[in-house]
Structures are given as structure tokens and as C-alpha cells.
Amino acid sequence: MLAATFGSAAFAGWAYYRRTEPRGLITHLLAAAQTLLVAQVGLGLLLLSRHHRAADHLHYAYGVFALAAVLSPWLYAPADPRTRLLWFAVATLLAAALAVRAWMTA
């Protein structure tokens, strides 16, 4: 999941830097990284339902913040395709950084 989020954010950032139109592989990579993060949060909720707890309660906060980071561009990103790509790239990069922190507190 960490490689997917960092990789897709870097690829989207590179596409924004080159001023290319966001389509095809870039959008699919961002969607795959976001799907992986949402699936990981879902697996974490399943573990919680089976009474498996993390040693540090901060782990849960980082997971929730990462989920909020990848969901926020769907609500707040502007309609311009290039600017929208930048929003999704930055949000995915932020989610990746938060996922690293969650992994460190697990």
C-alpha cells in the first residue's frame, strides 16, 4: 500500500509538472492507491471487530486521517482537470505519509 500511494502520487505529480492532461494510467493509479487505502481501513475495522487492538491508540487516528485525506479531493477539488490532478496527487501523498506514521505506531 505504501508503494502504491507514493508511486501514484509521484507519477501524478510528474504528469502535473509536465502539463499533461490527466487521463488513462495516471487516474487509474490514483484510484488503485485510494482503493487500497480504503480496503486497508476496512481490514482494520474487521480486526477491531475480532478484538485485535493496536498497541498505540494513535495508530487509529493516523488511519482515519489517511482515509479523510484520500476522500477530501472528491468533495473539494476544483473542476479544472489539471488542478484536480494536483489535489488528488497531494492528497494521496499526504495519505501515504500518514500511512507510514500508522505503520510506525502499529
C-alpha positions as CSV (number, residue, x, y, z in Angstrom):
1,M,0.0,0.0,0.0
2,L,2.8,2.4,0.8
3,A,4.5,1.8,-2.6
4,A,1.2,2.3,-4.4
5,T,0.4,5.6,-2.7
6,F,3.9,7.0,-3.0
7,G,4.3,5.8,-6.6
8,S,0.9,7.0,-7.8
9,A,1.4,10.4,-6.1
10,A,4.8,10.8,-7.7
11,F,3.5,9.8,-11.1
12,A,0.6,12.2,-10.9
13,G,3.0,15.0,-9.7
14,W,5.2,14.3,-12.6
15,A,2.3,14.5,-15.0
16,Y,1.2,17.8,-13.5
17,Y,4.7,19.1,-13.8
18,R,4.9,18.1,-17.5
19,R,1.5,19.8,-18.0
20,T,-0.1,16.7,-19.5
21,E,-3.8,16.0,-19.4
22,P,-4.9,13.7,-16.5
23,R,-6.2,10.5,-18.1
24,G,-5.6,6.8,-18.6
25,L,-2.8,5.3,-16.4
26,I,-2.5,8.3,-14.1
27,T,-6.1,8.3,-13.0
28,H,-6.2,4.5,-12.7
29,L,-3.1,4.5,-10.5
30,L,-4.5,7.2,-8.2
31,A,-7.8,5.3,-8.0
32,A,-6.0,2.0,-7.2
33,A,-4.0,3.6,-4.4
34,Q,-7.1,5.1,-2.9
35,T,-8.9,1.8,-3.2
36,L,-6.1,0.0,-1.4
37,L,-6.2,2.5,1.4
38,V,-9.9,2.2,1.8
39,A,-9.6,-1.6,1.8
40,Q,-6.8,-1.4,4.4
41,V,-9.1,0.7,6.7
42,G,-11.8,-1.9,6.1
43,L,-9.5,-4.7,7.1
44,G,-8.5,-2.7,10.2
45,L,-12.2,-2.4,11.1
46,L,-12.5,-6.2,10.7
47,L,-9.6,-6.7,13.0
48,L,-11.2,-4.4,15.6
49,S,-14.4,-6.4,15.4
50,R,-12.4,-9.5,16.3
51,H,-11.0,-7.7,19.3
52,H,-7.5,-7.3,17.9
53,R,-6.1,-4.0,19.2
54,A,-3.1,-1.9,18.2
55,A,-0.6,-1.2,21.0
56,D,-0.8,2.6,20.4
57,H,-4.2,4.3,20.1
58,L,-2.5,6.9,17.8
59,H,-2.5,4.2,15.1
60,Y,-6.3,4.6,14.7
61,A,-6.0,8.3,14.4
62,Y,-3.4,8.1,11.6
63,G,-5.7,5.6,9.8
64,V,-8.7,7.8,10.0
65,F,-6.7,10.9,8.9
66,A,-5.3,9.0,5.9
67,L,-8.8,7.9,4.9
68,A,-10.0,11.5,5.2
69,A,-7.1,12.7,3.1
70,V,-7.9,10.5,0.1
71,L,-11.7,11.2,0.4
72,S,-11.4,15.0,0.6
73,P,-10.5,15.7,-3.1
74,W,-13.7,14.0,-4.1
75,L,-15.6,16.8,-2.2
76,Y,-13.4,19.8,-2.5
77,A,-11.2,19.6,-5.7
78,P,-12.0,22.2,-8.4
79,A,-13.4,21.2,-11.8
80,D,-10.3,22.1,-13.8
81,P,-8.7,18.7,-14.7
82,R,-5.1,19.7,-14.1
83,T,-5.8,21.4,-10.8
84,R,-7.9,18.4,-9.8
85,L,-5.0,16.1,-10.6
86,L,-2.8,18.2,-8.3
87,W,-5.3,17.9,-5.5
88,F,-5.5,14.2,-5.9
89,A,-1.7,13.8,-6.0
90,V,-1.2,15.9,-2.9
91,A,-4.0,14.1,-1.0
92,T,-2.5,10.7,-2.0
93,L,0.9,11.8,-0.9
94,L,-0.5,13.0,2.4
95,A,-2.3,9.7,2.9
96,A,1.0,7.9,2.2
97,A,2.8,9.9,4.8
98,L,0.0,9.2,7.3
99,A,0.1,5.5,6.4
100,V,3.8,5.5,7.2
101,R,3.1,7.0,10.6
102,A,0.3,4.5,11.2
103,W,2.7,1.6,10.3
104,M,5.3,3.0,12.7
105,T,2.8,3.0,15.6
106,A,1.4,-0.5,14.9
